[in-house]
Amino acid sequence: MRARIHHKGMVLIFALWVLGILTILAVSVAAGIRQKIFLVARLDERSRMSYLLQAAVKKTAAYIHQEMEVSAFVYTPGVKMNMSNKPLELAQITIGHDHASAVVVDEESKIDLNKTDQIVLSSLLSRVLELKDEDAVKLAAALLDWRQYGESEVTGFFSEDYYSNLQYPYPKKNIDYESPDEMLLVKGMTKQAYDKLTDYVTIYGDGAVNINTASREVLIALGLQDSLVEKILSVRRGKDGLEATGDDHVFTKTFEIAADVNAVTALQPSEMRAIDALNMRGILGTNSYYFSIKALGRLPGSTVPRRVRAVYSAREDKIVYWKER
């Protein structure tokens, strides 16, 4: 009798052990399934977002290309003047419940890192990043040194030695910037400074700054006095004094910029000479072919939107830069 009871007790204990093991296995499998479901959902979300952002960028690029064909590569105010100082929202994309929007900024309203000199770049850094003159000069020298071939001394150190002696060393570029992100590799550059600079510097175009879309900071960095810059901006705004409206003045020929401004507000001889000097150096332009398209997408229920910055070449009709974050 006792043996039978003992046997039943052992069976019960064994059953409980099996049940416990099966429970653990079930919980483990369920956790794995939940993890896989979550992963698939995330991949689906990223895929939907990627298509959404691509649609917004492509719609914006198509609009720019169409406008440029109509205007024979001479901008109408609808494309050009709406991009003065503030981005123009061109695309609103809705796919199902997903939504994205895109704005465009003229890349050739900025200073070209591959063409500019240290004086212009130092002036821009001082104003945009609010640096002391000495610090602005150092950072400008480092940015230019990155693309210059050969050994050069930058603010007390040889650049080749600096980059090769980092904890994770890499060589200095020694040729022109091919991506704006390269600035993050330059000595003294921070992510915060980079984010501010992307609105004022570029690597796209032929080095000429579009007088129709250049910001106040860029025009001053080129060496124009504040009073002259205000006159240029005033003429650009037209009679209503507002940017991006139908009466905005569009400069169409570089050698007529001074005359166009003088016809509206009198220029001093020194101011006319300053504009002519920039023209002689090929620094001013009136057309652009590269545009930065910034798209923002948001999915229902998502608190964190995704962004992409692309650069569209209207001359080649293709995207030449793409970065999602």
C-alpha positions, 0 to 999 in steps of 0.5 A, spaced: 500 500 500 505 504 501 509 502 495 503 504 491 502 511 494 509 512 493 509 510 486 503 515 485 507 521 489 513 520 484 508 520 478 505 526 480 512 530 482 514 527 475 508 530 472 509 537 475 516 537 473 514 536 465 508 541 466 513 546 469 518 545 463 512 545 458 510 552 461 517 555 461 518 552 453 511 556 452 513 562 455 520 562 451 516 560 444 511 566 446 516 571 447 520 569 441 514 570 437 512 576 440 519 579 438 519 576 431 512 580 430 515 586 433 521 586 428 517 584 422 512 590 424 518 595 425 521 592 418 514 594 415 514 601 418 521 602 416 519 600 409 513 604 409 516 610 411 522 609 406 517 609 400 513 615 403 519 619 403 521 617 396 515 619 394 515 626 397 522 627 394 520 625 387 514 629 387 518 635 389 524 633 384 519 633 378 516 639 380 522 643 380 524 639 373 517 641 370 518 649 372 525 649 369 523 646 363 518 651 362 522 657 364 528 654 360 532 654 366 531 661 367 527 661 374 520 664 375 519 667 382 514 661 383 521 656 384 526 661 385 523 667 390 519 662 394 526 659 396 529 666 399 531 665 406 525 660 408 524 653 404 518 652 400 513 647 401 512 643 395 510 636 396 504 633 401 504 626 400 498 621 403 499 614 402 493 610 406 494 613 413 501 615 412 503 622 411 509 626 408 511 633 406 517 636 403 521 643 402 526 645 398 532 650 399 537 652 393 543 649 394 547 655 390 544 660 395 550 657 399 558 658 399 561 652 396 566 649 400 570 646 394 571 653 391 571 658 397 577 661 400 579 662 408 577 669 408 570 668 406 569 662 410 572 665 416 567 670 416 561 666 415 563 661 421 564 667 425 557 670 424 553 663 423 556 659 429 557 665 433 565 664 434 570 668 436 575 671 430 580 666 432 576 660 433 573 662 426 579 662 422 582 656 425 576 652 423 576 655 416 583 653 415 581 646 418 575 645 413 579 648 407 586 643 409 581 637 409 581 638 401 587 641 400 593 636 397 599 635 401 602 637 408 600 643 410 600 646 417 593 648 420 593 652 427 599 649 430 599 642 428 601 638 421 594 636 419 597 629 416 600 628 423 593 630 427 589 625 423 593 619 423 594 620 431 587 619 433 584 614 437 581 611 430 586 614 425 584 616 418 587 619 412 586 627 410 582 627 404 586 631 400 581 632 394 575 636 394 569 634 398 564 629 395 559 629 401 557 634 406 558 629 411 565 629 410 565 636 414 564 631 421 571 628 420 574 635 420 578 637 426 574 642 430 567 640 427 561 638 431 555 635 430 551 642 432 556 646 428 555 641 422 547 642 423 547 649 423 552 650 417 548 645 412 544 651 411 550 656 409 555 651 405 554 646 400 559 642 395 554 643 389 555 647 383 560 651 380 562 656 386 557 662 384 552 664 389 545 665 386 544 673 388 536 671 388 536 666 393 543 668 397 541 669 405 544 675 408 549 671 412 552 669 405 552 676 402 556 679 408 561 673 408 562 674 401 565 681 403 559 686 402 557 691 407 551 690 411 548 697 408 549 694 401 546 687 403 540 691 405 539 694 399 540 688 395 535 684 399 530 690 399 530 690 391 529 683 391 523 683 396 519 688 391 514 694 393 511 690 398 517 689 402 516 681 403 519 675 400 516 670 396 511 674 393 509 676 386 512 682 385 519 680 387 525 682 383 529 677 379 536 678 377 537 675 370 544 677 368 550 678 373 553 684 370 546 688 371 546 687 378 549 693 380 544 697 375 538 693 377 539 695 384 541 702 383 535 703 379 531 702 385 535 705 391 541 709 389 548 706 390 555 709 392 560 708 387 564 704 392 558 699 393 557 698 385 565 697 385 564 691 390 558 688 386 563 689 380 569 686 383 565 679 385 562 679 378 569 679 376 571 673 380 565 669 378 562 669 385 555 671 383 550 668 379 543 668 377 541 661 376 541 654 380 541 647 378 542 644 385 536 643 390 536 640 397 530 637 398 528 636 406 522 631 407 519 629 413 514 623 414 510 621 420 506 614 421 499 614 425 501 612 432 508 614 431 511 619 436 518 620 432 517 622 425 523 620 420 527 625 415 531 625 409 535 630 406 536 629 399 540 633 393 537 634 386 541 636 380 536 639 375 542 639 370 542 631 370 535 630 373 537 625 378 538 625 386 546 626 387 545 625 395 541 622 400 541 621 407 535 618 412 535 619 419 
